[in-house]
Amino acid sequence: MRVVLVVVLLALGGCRCKPTPVEVPAVVKVPRVTTTWAPHEVAAVPDDVYGVPAWSKVFALAFERKISIGVPSCHVDGGCLAVDPMQLRGAPMVSQERILGRDEPLAFIGEQVTFLEAPDRRARLDQAIAEAMTIDPSTAPLAAVLFQNDLWERVDAITAAIRNEPGADWAVLQDLRKKLVTLMKRVALTKEQLATIASNESAVTRRYAELLAGFGERDGWAELVSQSTEHRGSTVWQRTTRHAERHGYRSVFRVFIHHAQGRAVLSQALTRWPEPLPAGTRFVITGAPMALLTDGSIEPAPFITLLETRQARAEGFIPTQIGTLDHDVLEGSRVSLTRDSGGLERLGRDALIPVGATCMPDFTSRLPSASTCLMCHGPTGARITGPMAHGETRFELTDDQTAAARAVADAKRASESFQTLGW
């Protein structure tokens, strides 16, 4: 999701996993370019990404900044589809200047917030917040969910900066945080208002039927959930994915798997983890923002903002071109989600995502999404998770459609960042 996230590695737990028997060529460390920030002035009338100009102005002022990032040279020389993904990971990066914080996934934008301390930016943002407070969220409920989720990221990032950034201006950021929390509450929906938002999943599956055969009806598809002791000691099991953890438990990710021979084959294969799943297994992950409602509950949006899919190849398969990898991303921008019944667009397989998007974030350097997934799922794409986990992990298939969202809501409510909201 361009809002959520997303831009994530297609796995139930990101890189939370145990070593597997599958051999993957050694990854050469990619030479990085130096990140540099440049002065940037937000337009007086920024792009209207929500269909609500007042909210879009807050978004631009809260996120926009200019930066020089690292990209592979093929990206500026005509595209990376024909490049060997294993060689690309060791290739030099070149510097490219970009404006971060426009209609793109939050994972692309990064969590840096101290630029908001600048007096001119702060004054303009204060004025924009005051204007946004006059908008009734019931007039644009879907946009309200997206906008609130963006504000939530800024609030959590400011909270972290106050705690962890020695040079942060605590008083300035704390004042801004209070105003953003107030605006979050202003745009919160009731449960009844949230329920009026239609799901876009059927429209998405119809539009991309060649990728998602049977998925809309869940014909032969089963949802996969995990539990892990990572970060929590050997006796405490957490029920959320690495994706949700990386996104601050502000988004929920659900994982589905399918095999032509049926659910029993998948159940049996899961008992043999960390072995890869059998060739032909299809994977789908969906992402949706979590919404804070007026009654204090945390609920998933009825619509998805991201869908990723891949198919496991036979053991021994080594890809030679990025374009031949069975990995596709359907991503919703804020604009497309608020103006289209489906709202998700299929990205090119060489579309860039932050290096290590969910496991070791580096938003200042980017590689093609399909090649990045090899880091966790191997050349065949058959691994459920990647090779760098700690603790134990166990998997099961479930028919409970609310399990993933409940786990994320519980984790967020228990987090330190949520305790400081005063919701």
C-alpha positions as CSV (number, residue, x, y, z in Angstrom):
1,M,0.0,0.0,0.0
2,R,1.2,3.3,-0.7
3,V,-0.2,4.3,2.6
4,V,0.7,1.4,4.5
5,L,2.7,0.3,3.8
6,V,3.9,-1.4,1.5
7,V,5.9,-2.5,0.1
8,V,6.9,-5.4,2.1
9,L,8.7,-8.6,1.6
10,L,6.2,-11.3,0.8
11,A,6.4,-13.5,3.8
12,L,4.3,-14.3,6.9
13,G,7.1,-13.1,9.2
14,G,9.4,-11.1,7.0
15,C,12.9,-12.3,7.8
16,R,11.8,-14.1,11.0
17,C,12.8,-17.6,10.4
18,K,15.3,-20.5,10.8
19,P,18.0,-21.6,8.4
20,T,16.6,-23.9,5.7
21,P,18.3,-26.6,3.6
22,V,17.9,-24.4,0.5
23,E,21.2,-23.0,-0.6
24,V,21.2,-19.4,-1.7
25,P,24.2,-17.7,-3.3
26,A,26.1,-15.4,-0.9
27,V,24.9,-11.8,-0.9
28,V,27.6,-9.3,-1.7
29,K,27.3,-6.2,0.4
30,V,25.9,-3.4,-1.9
31,P,28.0,-0.3,-2.0
32,R,25.9,2.5,-0.5
33,V,25.7,6.1,-1.5
34,T,25.8,8.8,1.2
35,T,22.4,10.0,2.2
36,T,22.1,13.8,2.0
37,W,19.1,16.0,2.8
38,A,18.4,19.1,0.8
39,P,16.3,22.2,1.5
40,H,12.7,21.8,0.3
41,E,9.7,24.0,0.3
42,V,6.2,22.4,0.2
43,A,3.9,23.9,-2.4
44,A,1.3,26.4,-1.2
45,V,-1.3,24.1,-2.8
46,P,0.1,20.5,-2.6
47,D,-1.4,17.6,-4.6
48,D,-4.8,16.5,-3.2
49,V,-4.1,12.9,-2.4
50,Y,-7.2,12.2,-0.3
51,G,-9.8,14.1,-2.3
52,V,-9.9,16.4,0.8
53,P,-7.6,19.4,0.2
54,A,-7.3,20.3,3.9
55,W,-6.1,16.8,4.8
56,S,-3.8,16.6,1.9
57,K,-2.1,19.9,3.0
58,V,-1.4,18.4,6.4
59,F,0.0,15.3,4.8
60,A,2.4,17.2,2.6
61,L,3.7,19.4,5.4
62,A,4.1,16.5,7.8
63,F,6.0,14.3,5.4
64,E,7.6,16.0,2.4
65,R,11.3,16.5,2.2
66,K,14.1,16.2,-0.4
67,I,16.8,13.5,-0.2
68,S,19.4,11.8,-2.3
69,I,19.0,8.0,-2.3
70,G,20.8,5.1,-3.8
71,V,19.3,3.1,-6.7
72,P,20.8,0.5,-9.0
73,S,22.3,1.9,-12.2
74,C,19.9,-0.2,-14.4
75,H,17.0,1.8,-12.9
76,V,18.3,5.0,-14.6
77,D,19.5,3.2,-17.7
78,G,16.2,1.8,-19.0
79,G,15.0,-0.6,-16.3
80,C,16.1,-3.7,-14.5
81,L,13.8,-6.4,-15.8
82,A,16.5,-8.2,-17.8
83,V,19.1,-8.1,-15.0
84,D,20.2,-11.2,-13.1
85,P,18.8,-10.5,-9.6
86,M,21.7,-12.3,-7.8
87,Q,24.2,-10.1,-9.6
88,L,22.2,-6.9,-9.0
89,R,22.5,-7.3,-5.3
90,G,26.2,-6.8,-5.5
91,A,26.2,-4.0,-8.0
92,P,27.1,-0.4,-7.2
93,M,24.4,2.1,-6.4
94,V,24.1,5.5,-8.0
95,S,22.7,8.6,-6.3
96,Q,19.3,10.0,-7.3
97,E,17.5,13.0,-5.8
98,R,13.9,12.5,-4.9
99,I,11.1,14.2,-3.0
100,L,9.9,11.9,-0.2
101,G,6.6,12.1,1.4
102,R,4.3,12.5,-1.6
103,D,1.7,9.8,-2.5
104,E,3.9,6.8,-1.8
105,P,4.1,4.1,0.9
106,L,5.1,5.2,4.4
107,A,7.9,2.5,4.3
108,F,9.4,4.5,1.5
109,I,9.2,7.8,3.4
110,G,11.1,6.8,6.5
111,E,10.5,7.8,10.1
112,Q,12.6,11.0,10.3
113,V,10.7,13.8,11.9
114,T,13.1,16.4,13.3
115,F,12.8,18.5,10.1
116,L,9.4,19.4,11.4
117,E,11.1,21.5,14.1
118,A,11.9,24.2,11.5
119,P,9.9,27.4,12.4
120,D,8.4,28.0,9.0
121,R,7.4,24.4,8.4
122,R,5.9,24.2,11.9
123,A,3.9,27.4,11.5
124,R,2.4,26.2,8.2
125,L,1.7,22.8,9.6
126,D,-0.1,24.3,12.7
127,Q,-2.3,26.4,10.3
128,A,-3.1,23.3,8.2
129,I,-4.0,21.3,11.2
130,A,-6.4,24.0,12.3
131,E,-8.1,23.9,8.9
132,A,-8.2,20.1,8.8
133,M,-10.1,20.1,12.2
134,T,-13.1,21.7,10.4
135,I,-13.7,18.7,8.1
136,D,-16.4,16.2,9.1
137,P,-14.8,12.7,8.5
138,S,-18.2,11.2,7.7
139,T,-18.1,13.1,4.4
140,A,-15.1,11.0,3.2
141,P,-14.9,7.9,5.4
142,L,-12.4,5.9,3.3
143,A,-10.1,8.9,3.1
144,A,-10.5,9.5,6.8
145,V,-9.1,6.0,7.5
146,L,-6.1,6.6,5.3
147,F,-5.5,10.1,6.7
148,Q,-5.7,9.0,10.3
149,N,-3.3,6.1,9.7
150,D,-0.8,8.6,8.2
151,L,-1.2,10.8,11.2
152,W,-0.7,7.8,13.5
153,E,2.7,7.1,11.9
154,R,3.8,10.7,12.5
155,V,2.6,10.5,16.1
156,D,4.5,7.3,16.7
157,A,7.6,8.6,14.9
158,I,7.6,11.8,17.0
159,T,7.2,9.8,20.2
160,A,10.3,7.7,19.2
161,A,12.3,10.9,18.3
162,I,11.5,12.4,21.7
163,R,12.7,9.3,23.4
164,N,15.7,8.4,21.2
165,E,17.0,11.5,19.3
166,P,19.5,13.4,21.6
167,G,19.3,16.5,19.4
168,A,15.5,16.6,19.1
169,D,13.7,19.7,20.3
170,W,11.5,17.9,22.8
171,A,9.1,20.9,23.5
172,V,8.5,21.6,19.8
173,L,7.8,18.0,18.9
174,Q,5.7,17.4,22.0
175,D,3.5,20.3,21.1
176,L,3.1,19.1,17.5
177,R,2.3,15.6,18.8
178,K,-0.6,16.8,20.9
179,K,-2.0,18.6,17.9
180,L,-1.7,15.6,15.7
181,V,-3.4,13.3,18.3
182,T,-6.2,15.8,18.6
183,L,-6.6,15.7,14.8
184,M,-6.5,11.9,14.8
185,K,-9.5,11.9,17.2
186,R,-11.3,14.5,15.1
187,V,-11.1,12.3,12.0
188,A,-12.0,9.0,13.9
189,L,-15.0,7.1,12.6
190,T,-17.7,5.3,14.5
191,K,-18.1,1.6,14.0
192,E,-21.2,2.3,11.9
193,Q,-19.3,4.7,9.7
194,L,-16.5,2.3,9.2
195,A,-19.0,-0.4,8.2
196,T,-20.3,1.8,5.3
197,I,-16.9,1.5,3.5
198,A,-17.1,-1.2,0.8
199,S,-14.4,-3.8,0.4
200,N,-12.3,-3.5,-2.8
201,E,-11.1,-7.1,-2.8
202,S,-13.7,-8.4,-5.3
203,A,-12.9,-5.7,-7.7
204,V,-9.2,-6.3,-7.4
205,T,-9.5,-10.1,-7.9
206,R,-11.7,-9.6,-11.0
207,R,-9.3,-7.1,-12.5
208,Y,-6.2,-9.3,-12.0
209,A,-7.9,-12.7,-12.5
210,E,-4.8,-14.1,-14.1
211,L,-2.8,-13.6,-10.9
212,L,-5.6,-14.4,-8.4
213,A,-7.5,-17.4,-9.8
214,G,-10.0,-18.6,-7.1
215,F,-8.7,-16.2,-4.5
216,G,-11.8,-14.0,-4.4
217,E,-13.9,-17.0,-3.5
218,R,-11.2,-18.5,-1.4
219,D,-11.5,-21.6,-3.6
220,G,-8.8,-23.9,-2.3
221,W,-7.1,-21.0,-0.5
222,A,-6.2,-21.3,3.3
223,E,-5.1,-18.5,5.6
224,L,-1.8,-19.1,7.3
225,V,-1.0,-17.7,10.8
226,S,2.1,-17.9,12.9
227,Q,3.4,-17.7,16.4
228,S,6.9,-16.8,17.3
229,T,9.1,-16.4,20.4
230,E,11.3,-13.8,18.7
231,H,12.1,-10.8,20.9
232,R,9.9,-12.2,23.7
233,G,12.0,-14.9,25.4
234,S,11.5,-18.6,25.1
235,T,8.0,-18.9,26.7
236,V,6.1,-15.8,25.4
237,W,4.5,-16.3,21.9
238,Q,3.6,-13.4,19.8
239,R,0.9,-13.8,17.1
240,T,1.7,-11.0,14.7
241,T,3.8,-11.0,11.5
242,R,7.1,-9.2,11.1
243,H,5.3,-7.0,8.6
244,A,2.9,-5.7,11.2
245,E,5.7,-5.2,13.7
246,R,7.7,-3.2,11.2
247,H,4.7,-1.0,10.5
248,G,4.2,-0.2,14.2
249,Y,1.1,-2.4,14.5
250,R,-0.8,0.2,12.5
251,S,-1.5,-2.2,9.6
252,V,-2.6,-5.8,9.5
253,F,-1.2,-8.3,7.0
254,R,-2.9,-11.6,6.1
255,V,-1.2,-14.5,4.4
256,F,-2.9,-17.1,2.2
257,I,-1.6,-20.2,0.5
258,H,-2.9,-22.6,-2.2
259,H,-1.8,-25.8,-3.8
260,A,-3.6,-27.7,-6.6
261,Q,-3.6,-30.9,-4.5
262,G,-5.5,-29.3,-1.7
263,R,-5.3,-28.1,1.9
264,A,-4.1,-31.5,3.2
265,V,-0.9,-31.2,1.2
266,L,-0.2,-27.7,2.7
267,S,-1.0,-28.9,6.2
268,Q,1.5,-31.8,5.9
269,A,4.1,-29.5,4.4
270,L,3.9,-27.1,7.3
271,T,4.8,-29.9,9.7
272,R,8.1,-30.2,7.9
273,W,9.0,-26.5,8.3
274,P,11.7,-25.1,7.9
275,E,11.6,-27.1,4.6
276,P,10.3,-25.1,1.7
277,L,6.7,-25.6,0.6
278,P,6.1,-27.7,-2.5
279,A,6.6,-26.4,-6.0
280,G,3.4,-24.9,-7.3
281,T,2.3,-23.4,-4.0
282,R,0.8,-20.0,-4.5
283,F,1.2,-17.3,-1.9
284,V,-0.9,-14.1,-1.4
285,I,-0.4,-11.4,1.2
286,T,-2.8,-8.6,1.8
287,G,-2.4,-5.4,3.8
288,A,-4.9,-3.1,5.3
289,P,-4.6,-0.1,7.6
290,M,-5.9,-0.3,11.2
291,A,-8.3,2.5,12.3
292,L,-8.8,4.0,15.7
293,L,-12.5,4.4,16.3
294,T,-14.4,6.9,18.4
295,D,-15.2,4.3,21.0
296,G,-11.5,3.5,21.5
297,S,-11.5,0.2,19.6
298,I,-8.9,-0.6,16.9
299,E,-10.3,-2.2,13.8
300,P,-9.0,-3.1,10.3
301,A,-10.2,-1.1,7.4
302,P,-12.7,-3.1,5.2
303,F,-10.5,-2.5,2.2
304,I,-7.0,-3.6,1.2
305,T,-4.2,-1.3,0.2
306,L,-1.7,-3.9,-0.8
307,L,-1.7,-7.4,-2.4
308,E,1.4,-9.3,-3.2
309,T,1.5,-12.7,-4.8
310,R,4.2,-15.3,-5.8
311,Q,4.4,-18.9,-6.8
312,A,7.0,-21.5,-5.6
313,R,9.3,-22.9,-8.2
314,A,10.8,-26.4,-8.1
315,E,13.9,-26.9,-5.9
316,G,17.1,-26.0,-7.8
317,F,15.5,-23.2,-9.8
318,I,17.9,-20.2,-10.2
319,P,16.4,-17.0,-11.8
320,T,18.5,-15.3,-14.4
321,Q,16.2,-12.2,-15.0
322,I,14.1,-10.2,-12.6
323,G,11.3,-10.1,-15.1
324,T,10.9,-13.9,-15.0
325,L,10.3,-14.0,-11.2
326,D,6.8,-15.1,-10.2
327,H,6.3,-12.1,-7.9
328,D,3.8,-9.4,-8.4
329,V,2.7,-6.4,-6.3
330,L,-0.7,-4.7,-6.5
331,E,-0.4,-1.4,-4.7
332,G,-2.9,1.3,-3.8
333,S,-2.0,5.0,-3.7
334,R,-4.1,7.4,-1.7
335,V,-5.4,8.9,-4.9
336,S,-6.3,5.6,-6.5
337,L,-8.0,4.2,-3.4
338,T,-10.2,7.2,-2.9
339,R,-11.2,7.5,-6.6
340,D,-11.5,3.9,-7.9
341,S,-13.6,0.9,-6.8
342,G,-10.5,-1.4,-6.8
343,G,-7.8,1.1,-6.3
344,L,-4.8,-1.2,-6.7
345,E,-2.4,-1.0,-9.6
346,R,0.1,-3.7,-10.7
347,L,3.7,-2.5,-10.4
348,G,6.5,-3.6,-12.6
349,R,8.6,-6.4,-11.2
350,D,11.6,-4.0,-11.2
351,A,9.7,-1.3,-9.2
352,L,12.0,-0.3,-6.4
353,I,11.4,-0.9,-2.7
354,P,13.6,0.0,0.3
355,V,16.3,-2.5,0.8
356,G,15.3,-5.0,3.5
357,A,11.9,-3.4,3.8
358,T,10.6,-5.4,6.7
359,C,13.6,-6.9,8.3
360,M,16.5,-4.4,8.2
361,P,15.0,-1.2,7.0
362,D,17.1,1.1,4.8
363,F,14.7,3.5,3.0
364,T,17.6,5.5,1.5
365,S,18.6,2.6,-0.8
366,R,16.3,0.7,-3.0
367,L,16.3,-2.5,-5.2
368,P,13.6,-4.1,-7.4
369,S,10.9,-5.7,-5.3
370,A,11.0,-9.1,-7.0
371,S,14.8,-9.4,-6.5
372,T,14.5,-8.2,-2.9
373,C,12.1,-11.0,-2.0
374,L,14.9,-13.5,-2.8
375,M,16.7,-12.4,0.3
376,C,14.0,-14.1,2.5
377,H,12.2,-16.6,0.2
378,G,15.2,-17.9,-1.8
379,P,15.5,-18.3,-5.6
380,T,12.4,-20.6,-5.7
381,G,10.2,-18.4,-3.6
382,A,9.1,-21.5,-1.7
383,R,10.2,-20.5,1.8
384,I,7.5,-19.2,4.1
385,T,10.0,-17.0,5.9
386,G,13.6,-15.9,5.6
387,P,16.9,-17.0,7.1
388,M,17.6,-14.6,9.9
389,A,15.2,-15.4,12.8
390,H,15.7,-15.9,16.5
391,G,13.5,-18.1,18.7
392,E,10.9,-20.6,17.6
393,T,8.2,-20.2,15.0
394,R,5.1,-22.4,14.4
395,F,2.5,-22.2,11.7
396,E,-1.1,-23.3,11.3
397,L,-4.0,-22.9,8.9
398,T,-7.0,-21.0,10.2
399,D,-10.6,-20.3,9.1
400,D,-10.8,-17.4,11.6
401,Q,-10.9,-14.3,9.3
402,T,-10.4,-11.9,12.3
403,A,-7.4,-13.6,13.9
404,A,-4.7,-11.5,12.3
405,A,-6.4,-8.2,13.0
406,R,-7.1,-9.1,16.6
407,A,-3.5,-10.0,17.1
408,V,-2.3,-6.7,15.7
409,A,-4.8,-4.7,17.7
410,D,-3.8,-6.4,20.9
411,A,-0.1,-5.8,20.2
412,K,-0.7,-2.1,19.4
413,R,-2.8,-1.6,22.5
414,A,-0.1,-3.2,24.7
415,S,2.7,-1.0,23.1
416,E,4.3,1.9,24.8
417,S,3.5,4.2,21.9
418,F,-0.2,3.5,22.3
419,Q,-0.1,4.1,26.1
420,T,1.0,7.7,25.5
421,L,-1.9,8.5,23.1
422,G,-4.5,8.9,25.8
423,W,-7.2,7.4,23.6
